[in-house]
């Protein structure tokens, strides 16, 4: 990919702009793309996504799912965490935890990264293992 960049001749009128873009961090570049998309009502084309590399694609994800993988030894504590997070009743929470003993179970879908990380910490404190997808 670096070889492709060297072979591209930048027109004089764009040299300052290209230089500024090259000096940006991945996060700044992702922010710039969002601003341009909003300003012009367009979606970033593949060349912009390639230039931004893989990092921003992960950062751009705004919705995460929390999946209970393993219950661990403190089943009652895990049930309490499920009740707290999902606002489900005792029976529904217990059923979800029991089902997670056999196969991974989705606890919450469509949450922000910070919220998903907080949930993961609560589950880990109760001895369970979760995965954020």
MDTraj code that builds the backbone (N, CA, C; nanometers):
import mdtraj as md
import numpy as np

residues = "UNK UNK UNK UNK UNK UNK UNK UNK UNK UNK UNK UNK UNK UNK UNK UNK UNK UNK UNK UNK UNK UNK UNK UNK UNK UNK UNK UNK UNK UNK UNK UNK UNK UNK UNK UNK UNK UNK UNK UNK UNK UNK UNK UNK UNK UNK UNK UNK UNK UNK UNK UNK UNK UNK UNK UNK UNK UNK UNK UNK UNK UNK UNK UNK UNK UNK UNK UNK UNK UNK UNK UNK UNK UNK UNK UNK UNK UNK UNK UNK UNK UNK UNK UNK UNK UNK UNK UNK UNK UNK UNK UNK UNK UNK UNK UNK UNK UNK UNK UNK UNK UNK UNK UNK UNK UNK UNK UNK UNK UNK UNK UNK UNK UNK UNK UNK UNK UNK UNK UNK UNK UNK UNK UNK UNK UNK UNK UNK UNK UNK UNK UNK UNK".split()
xyz = np.array([
    [0.0822, -0.1193, 0.0000],
    [0.0000, 0.0000, 0.0000],
    [0.0863, 0.1252, 0.0000],
    [0.1982, 0.1218, 0.0686],
    [0.2865, 0.2378, 0.0728],
    [0.3420, 0.2683, -0.0662],
    [0.3648, 0.1637, -0.1463],
    [0.4144, 0.1843, -0.2818],
    [0.3129, 0.2591, -0.3661],
    [0.1841, 0.2312, -0.3467],
    [0.0801, 0.3002, -0.4226],
    [0.0832, 0.4499, -0.3940],
    [0.1049, 0.4871, -0.2698],
    [0.1083, 0.6285, -0.2325],
    [0.2229, 0.7010, -0.3034],
    [0.3377, 0.6353, -0.3167],
    [0.4531, 0.6979, -0.3787],
    [0.4326, 0.7193, -0.5279],
    [0.3538, 0.6361, -0.5928],
    [0.3328, 0.6446, -0.7365],
    [0.2280, 0.7482, -0.7744],
    [0.1526, 0.7980, -0.6801],
    [0.0469, 0.8942, -0.7101],
    [0.1065, 1.0347, -0.7145],
    [0.0823, 1.1032, -0.8261],
    [0.1301, 1.2404, -0.8395],
    [0.0187, 1.3351, -0.7948],
    [0.0476, 1.4163, -0.6942],
    [-0.0514, 1.5084, -0.6383],
    [-0.0419, 1.6414, -0.7134],
    [-0.1543, 1.6865, -0.7707],
    [-0.1528, 1.8173, -0.8387],
    [-0.1116, 1.9283, -0.7417],
    [-0.0447, 2.0268, -0.7917],
    [0.0076, 2.1370, -0.7111],
    [-0.1001, 2.2004, -0.6229],
    [-0.2217, 2.2194, -0.6769],
    [-0.3273, 2.2867, -0.6016],
    [-0.3739, 2.2067, -0.4790],
    [-0.3430, 2.0755, -0.4728],
    [-0.3856, 1.9918, -0.3604],
    [-0.2709, 1.9558, -0.2656],
    [-0.1487, 1.9957, -0.2957],
    [-0.0332, 1.9519, -0.2165],
    [-0.0434, 1.9914, -0.0698],
    [-0.0855, 2.1153, -0.0402],
    [-0.0981, 2.1586, 0.0994],
    [-0.2046, 2.0774, 0.1716],
    [-0.3151, 2.0555, 0.1049],
    [-0.4249, 1.9791, 0.1649],
    [-0.3825, 1.8343, 0.1925],
    [-0.3171, 1.7724, 0.0947],
    [-0.2716, 1.6343, 0.1114],
    [-0.1701, 1.6254, 0.2249],
    [-0.0829, 1.7225, 0.2345],
    [0.0168, 1.7227, 0.3415],
    [-0.0512, 1.7288, 0.4782],
    [-0.1523, 1.8141, 0.4907],
    [-0.2245, 1.8253, 0.6174],
    [-0.2959, 1.6947, 0.6518],
    [-0.3560, 1.6309, 0.5532],
    [-0.4259, 1.5038, 0.5762],
    [-0.3259, 1.3972, 0.6192],
    [-0.2086, 1.3939, 0.5565],
    [-0.1067, 1.2946, 0.5927],
    [-0.0588, 1.3113, 0.7362],
    [-0.0612, 1.4333, 0.7868],
    [-0.0140, 1.4599, 0.9228],
    [-0.1195, 1.4282, 1.0291],
    [-0.2433, 1.4008, 0.9869],
    [-0.3513, 1.3730, 1.0825],
    [-0.3382, 1.2326, 1.1399],
    [-0.3857, 1.2193, 1.2635],
    [-0.3921, 1.0857, 1.3221],
    [-0.5140, 1.0149, 1.2636],
    [-0.5223, 0.8859, 1.2868],
    [-0.6358, 0.8066, 1.2376],
    [-0.7666, 0.8617, 1.2951],
    [-0.7659, 0.8963, 1.4233],
    [-0.8869, 0.9477, 1.4885],
    [-0.9280, 1.0810, 1.4256],
    [-0.8306, 1.1686, 1.4024],
    [-0.8613, 1.2969, 1.3393],
    [-0.9143, 1.2777, 1.1979],
    [-0.8560, 1.1842, 1.1257],
    [-0.9001, 1.1576, 0.9898],
    [-1.0433, 1.1041, 0.9885],
    [-1.0751, 1.0157, 1.0823],
    [-1.2116, 0.9628, 1.0917],
    [-1.3105, 1.0755, 1.1231],
    [-1.2700, 1.1667, 1.2101],
    [-1.3552, 1.2811, 1.2444],
    [-1.3757, 1.3710, 1.1226],
    [-1.2707, 1.3937, 1.0470],
    [-1.2795, 1.4743, 0.9251],
    [-1.3761, 1.4114, 0.8255],
    [-1.3668, 1.2806, 0.8097],
    [-1.4564, 1.2105, 0.7162],
    [-1.6018, 1.2307, 0.7582],
    [-1.6291, 1.2189, 0.8881],
    [-1.7663, 1.2383, 0.9372],
    [-1.8151, 1.3804, 0.9106],
    [-1.7276, 1.4773, 0.9313],
    [-1.7641, 1.6175, 0.9067],
    [-1.7963, 1.6377, 0.7583],
    [-1.7124, 1.5833, 0.6713],
    [-1.7345, 1.5980, 0.5269],
    [-1.8619, 1.5263, 0.4825],
    [-1.8866, 1.4080, 0.5397],
    [-2.0089, 1.3359, 0.5066],
    [-2.1316, 1.4195, 0.5448],
    [-2.1285, 1.4778, 0.6623],
    [-2.2407, 1.5593, 0.7078],
    [-2.2553, 1.6876, 0.6274],
    [-2.1442, 1.7518, 0.6006],
    [-2.1453, 1.8789, 0.5284],
    [-2.1998, 1.8627, 0.3867],
    [-2.1604, 1.7547, 0.3186],
    [-2.1984, 1.7373, 0.1797],
    [-2.3063, 1.6312, 0.1584],
    [-2.3519, 1.5687, 0.2666],
    [-2.4586, 1.4699, 0.2556],
    [-2.4206, 1.3488, 0.1726],
    [-2.2973, 1.3032, 0.1887],
    [-2.2493, 1.1879, 0.1136],
    [-2.1944, 1.0833, 0.2095],
    [-2.1644, 0.9674, 0.1550],
    [-2.1015, 0.8613, 0.2325],
    [-1.9588, 0.8460, 0.1842],
    [-1.8685, 0.8113, 0.2754],
    [-1.7279, 0.7958, 0.2382],
    [-1.7128, 0.6817, 0.1392],
    [-1.6387, 0.7073, 0.0330],
    [-1.6152, 0.6057, -0.0697],
    [-1.5034, 0.5126, -0.0241],
    [-1.4860, 0.4023, -0.0922],
    [-1.3841, 0.3036, -0.0567],
    [-1.2437, 0.3623, -0.0450],
    [-1.1988, 0.4530, -0.1351],
    [-1.0626, 0.5062, -0.1203],
    [-1.0406, 0.5768, 0.0128],
    [-1.1424, 0.6447, 0.0647],
    [-1.1275, 0.7124, 0.1927],
    [-1.1174, 0.6088, 0.3035],
    [-1.1969, 0.5024, 0.2953],
    [-1.1929, 0.3977, 0.3962],
    [-1.0576, 0.3279, 0.3961],
    [-0.9995, 0.3076, 0.2789],
    [-0.8685, 0.2443, 0.2700],
    [-0.7630, 0.3359, 0.3296],
    [-0.7702, 0.4639, 0.3019],
    [-0.6727, 0.5581, 0.3557],
    [-0.6832, 0.5669, 0.5070],
    [-0.8035, 0.5500, 0.5596],
    [-0.8236, 0.5606, 0.7030],
    [-0.7777, 0.4356, 0.7760],
    [-0.7546, 0.3267, 0.7072],
    [-0.7097, 0.1988, 0.7635],
    [-0.8192, 0.1341, 0.8459],
    [-0.7845, 0.0281, 0.9175],
    [-0.8847, -0.0516, 0.9887],
    [-0.9275, 0.0120, 1.1205],
    [-0.8467, 0.0917, 1.1836],
    [-0.8770, 0.1493, 1.3142],
    [-1.0103, 0.2231, 1.3211],
    [-1.0368, 0.3197, 1.2345],
    [-1.1614, 0.3949, 1.2429],
    [-1.2859, 0.3100, 1.2236],
    [-1.2766, 0.2020, 1.1479],
    [-1.3936, 0.1169, 1.1292],
    [-1.4387, 0.0631, 1.2636],
    [-1.3448, 0.0263, 1.3490],
    [-1.3800, -0.0236, 1.4821],
    [-1.4328, 0.0910, 1.5675],
    [-1.3710, 0.2079, 1.5579],
    [-1.4158, 0.3225, 1.6367],
    [-1.5523, 0.3718, 1.5903],
    [-1.5810, 0.3560, 1.4627],
    [-1.7070, 0.4059, 1.4092],
    [-1.8245, 0.3235, 1.4585],
    [-1.8004, 0.2035, 1.5046],
    [-1.9082, 0.1193, 1.5546],
    [-1.9643, 0.1825, 1.6811],
    [-2.0939, 0.2055, 1.6817],
    [-2.1546, 0.2751, 1.7945],
    [-2.2488, 0.1873, 1.8744],
    [-2.2780, 0.0692, 1.8258],
    [-2.3741, -0.0187, 1.8906],
    [-2.3097, -0.1543, 1.9181],
    [-2.3143, -0.1980, 2.0436],
    [-2.2495, -0.3220, 2.0831],
    [-2.3490, -0.4139, 2.1531],
    [-2.3188, -0.5433, 2.1478],
    [-2.4004, -0.6438, 2.2141],
    [-2.3176, -0.7089, 2.3238],
    [-2.3828, -0.7390, 2.4365],
    [-2.3150, -0.8039, 2.5479],
    [-2.3677, -0.9465, 2.5581],
    [-2.2761, -1.0431, 2.5436],
    [-2.3144, -1.1834, 2.5437],
    [-2.2508, -1.2541, 2.6629],
    [-2.3332, -1.3240, 2.7410],
    [-2.2866, -1.4009, 2.8554],
    [-2.2328, -1.5343, 2.8049],
    [-2.1013, -1.5566, 2.8217],
    [-2.0366, -1.6772, 2.7698],
    [-2.0299, -1.7881, 2.8752],
    [-1.9891, -1.7516, 2.9971],
    [-1.9760, -1.8490, 3.1052],
    [-2.0276, -1.7875, 3.2346],
    [-2.0983, -1.8686, 3.3130],
    [-2.1592, -1.8197, 3.4369],
    [-2.0572, -1.8133, 3.5503],
    [-1.9726, -1.9130, 3.5618],
    [-1.8757, -1.9163, 3.6702],
    [-1.9362, -1.9788, 3.7955],
    [-1.8658, -1.9663, 3.9077],
    [-1.9051, -2.0327, 4.0314],
    [-2.0105, -1.9552, 4.1117],
    [-2.0228, -1.8255, 4.0877],
    [-2.1138, -1.7426, 4.1673],
    [-2.2426, -1.7145, 4.0897],
    [-2.3196, -1.8175, 4.0672],
    [-2.4399, -1.8082, 3.9841],
    [-2.5385, -1.7029, 4.0363],
    [-2.5581, -1.6980, 4.1665],
    [-2.6537, -1.6027, 4.2244],
    [-2.6104, -1.4588, 4.1966],
    [-2.4811, -1.4319, 4.2086],
    [-2.4303, -1.2974, 4.1802],
    [-2.4518, -1.2603, 4.0333],
    [-2.4323, -1.3574, 3.9464],
    [-2.4514, -1.3346, 3.8025],
    [-2.5992, -1.3057, 3.7744],
    [-2.6883, -1.3791, 3.8391],
    [-2.8327, -1.3543, 3.8229],
    [-2.8663, -1.2114, 3.8671],
    [-2.8068, -1.1660, 3.9757],
    [-2.8297, -1.0283, 4.0240],
    [-2.7842, -0.9263, 3.9196],
    [-2.6693, -0.9511, 3.8582],
    [-2.6183, -0.8596, 3.7557],
    [-2.7126, -0.8580, 3.6359],
    [-2.7594, -0.9757, 3.5936],
    [-2.8530, -0.9829, 3.4805],
    [-2.9800, -0.9048, 3.5133],
    [-3.0321, -0.9225, 3.6335],
    [-3.1543, -0.8498, 3.6744],
    [-3.1303, -0.6990, 3.6701],
    [-3.0165, -0.6568, 3.7218],
    [-2.9834, -0.5150, 3.7263],
    [-2.9716, -0.4560, 3.5852],
    [-2.9054, -0.5270, 3.4964],
    [-2.8809, -0.4768, 3.3610],
    [-3.0065, -0.4810, 3.2740],
    [-3.0795, -0.5908, 3.2823],
    [-3.1925, -0.6099, 3.1899],
    [-3.3261, -0.5619, 3.2468],
    [-3.3316, -0.5394, 3.3771],
    [-3.4565, -0.5027, 3.4443],
    [-3.5613, -0.6131, 3.4328],
    [-3.5163, -0.7366, 3.4135],
    [-3.6074, -0.8511, 3.4067],
    [-3.6335, -0.9008, 3.5483],
    [-3.7357, -0.9822, 3.5594],
    [-3.7684, -1.0414, 3.6880],
    [-3.6708, -1.1516, 3.7245],
    [-3.6870, -1.2034, 3.8460],
    [-3.5975, -1.3070, 3.8956],
    [-3.6013, -1.4323, 3.8084],
    [-3.7197, -1.4774, 3.7728],
    [-3.7329, -1.6001, 3.6935],
    [-3.6675, -1.5844, 3.5554],
    [-3.6961, -1.4730, 3.4875],
    [-3.6384, -1.4503, 3.3552],
    [-3.4859, -1.4416, 3.3621],
    [-3.4359, -1.3744, 3.4656],
    [-3.2910, -1.3603, 3.4818],
    [-3.2267, -1.4956, 3.5099],
    [-3.2903, -1.5746, 3.5972],
    [-3.2383, -1.7081, 3.6292],
    [-3.2401, -1.7965, 3.5048],
    [-3.3481, -1.7905, 3.4277],
    [-3.3573, -1.8706, 3.3051],
    [-3.2457, -1.8346, 3.2071],
    [-3.2164, -1.7051, 3.1933],
    [-3.1104, -1.6609, 3.1036],
    [-2.9752, -1.7140, 3.1511],
    [-2.9489, -1.7052, 3.2801],
    [-2.8218, -1.7534, 3.3356],
    [-2.8118, -1.9050, 3.3203],
    [-2.9216, -1.9767, 3.3465],
    [-2.9219, -2.1226, 3.3292],
    [-2.8933, -2.1597, 3.1836],
    [-2.9530, -2.0870, 3.0907],
    [-2.9317, -2.1139, 2.9487],
    [-2.7866, -2.0845, 2.9088],
    [-2.7258, -1.9847, 2.9734],
    [-2.5869, -1.9485, 2.9420],
    [-2.4902, -2.0589, 2.9843],
    [-2.5321, -2.1451, 3.0772],
    [-2.4466, -2.2567, 3.1180],
    [-2.4305, -2.3553, 3.0028],
    [-2.5319, -2.3642, 2.9161],
    [-2.5278, -2.4562, 2.8029],
    [-2.4710, -2.3907, 2.6770],
    [-2.5113, -2.2664, 2.6521],
    [-2.4670, -2.1952, 2.5317],
    [-2.4670, -2.0454, 2.5607],
    [-2.3798, -1.9681, 2.4952],
    [-2.3754, -1.8239, 2.5176],
    [-2.5135, -1.7591, 2.4951],
    [-2.5448, -1.6607, 2.5794],
    [-2.6741, -1.5926, 2.5717],
    [-2.6543, -1.4423, 2.5603],
    [-2.7331, -1.3796, 2.4742],
    [-2.7283, -1.2354, 2.4578],
    [-2.7988, -1.1712, 2.5771],
    [-2.7285, -1.0844, 2.6483],
    [-2.7857, -1.0178, 2.7646],
    [-2.8484, -0.8849, 2.7237],
    [-2.7737, -0.8074, 2.6448],
    [-2.8221, -0.6756, 2.6041],
    [-2.7672, -0.6455, 2.4656],
    [-2.8521, -0.5853, 2.3821],
    [-2.8108, -0.5515, 2.2459],
    [-2.8222, -0.4014, 2.2233],
    [-2.7383, -0.3514, 2.1349],
    [-2.7480, -0.2124, 2.0915],
    [-2.7101, -0.1103, 2.1960],
    [-2.6063, -0.1390, 2.2766],
    [-2.5634, -0.0435, 2.3789],
    [-2.4352, 0.0255, 2.3361],
    [-2.4071, 0.1401, 2.3956],
    [-2.2855, 0.2136, 2.3652],
    [-2.1655, 0.1413, 2.4248],
    [-2.0482, 0.1691, 2.3698],
    [-1.9237, 0.1025, 2.4110],
    [-1.9000, 0.1187, 2.5613],
    [-1.9163, 0.2392, 2.6139],
    [-1.8918, 0.2644, 2.7551],
    [-1.9857, 0.1802, 2.8420],
    [-2.1126, 0.1751, 2.8029],
    [-2.2116, 0.0979, 2.8770],
    [-2.1794, -0.0515, 2.8697],
    [-2.1396, -0.0989, 2.7540],
    [-2.1037, -0.2403, 2.7376],
    [-1.9823, -0.2749, 2.8237],
    [-1.8831, -0.1861, 2.8277],
    [-1.7650, -0.2097, 2.9106],
    [-1.8016, -0.2144, 3.0589],
    [-1.8916, -0.1270, 3.1004],
    [-1.9378, -0.1237, 3.2396],
    [-2.0089, -0.2549, 3.2751],
    [-2.0925, -0.3028, 3.1846],
    [-2.1620, -0.4302, 3.2063],
    [-2.0616, -0.5446, 3.2183],
    [-1.9618, -0.5430, 3.1323],
    [-1.8593, -0.6478, 3.1351],
    [-1.7894, -0.6492, 3.2702],
    [-1.7570, -0.5310, 3.3238],
    [-1.6914, -0.5225, 3.4544],
    [-1.7796, -0.5825, 3.5637],
    [-1.9087, -0.5536, 3.5585],
    [-2.0015, -0.6070, 3.6591],
    [-2.0068, -0.7593, 3.6526],
    [-2.0142, -0.8131, 3.5308],
    [-2.0186, -0.9588, 3.5152],
    [-1.8883, -1.0226, 3.5633],
    [-1.7769, -0.9623, 3.5276],
    [-1.6480, -1.0183, 3.5681],
    [-1.6324, -1.0140, 3.7190],
    [-1.6825, -0.9092, 3.7832],
    [-1.6775, -0.9003, 3.9297],
    [-1.7611, -1.0123, 3.9932],
    [-1.8644, -1.0569, 3.9236],
    [-1.9489, -1.1649, 3.9732],
    [-1.8935, -1.3026, 3.9333],
    [-1.7837, -1.3056, 3.8617],
    [-1.7201, -1.4318, 3.8247],
    [-1.7611, -1.4873, 3.6896],
    [-1.8375, -1.4126, 3.6133],
    [-1.8831, -1.4591, 3.4820],
    [-1.7884, -1.4091, 3.3725],
    [-1.8019, -1.4705, 3.2555],
    [-1.7255, -1.4257, 3.1390],
    [-1.8244, -1.3792, 3.0330],
    [-1.7975, -1.2594, 2.9797],
    [-1.8839, -1.2054, 2.8753],
    [-1.7979, -1.1635, 2.7570],
    [-1.8663, -1.1447, 2.6445],
    [-1.8003, -1.0982, 2.5235],
    [-1.8809, -0.9809, 2.4686],
    [-1.8087, -0.8776, 2.4296],
    [-1.8726, -0.7611, 2.3687],
    [-1.8530, -0.7738, 2.2193],
    [-1.9655, -0.7713, 2.1463],
    [-1.9601, -0.7878, 2.0003],
    [-2.0105, -0.6621, 1.9329],
])
top = md.Topology()
chain = top.add_chain()
for i, resn in enumerate(residues, 1):
    res = top.add_residue(resn, chain, resSeq=i)
    for name in ("N", "CA", "C"):
        top.add_atom(name, md.element.get_by_symbol(name[0]), res)
traj = md.Trajectory(xyz[None], top)
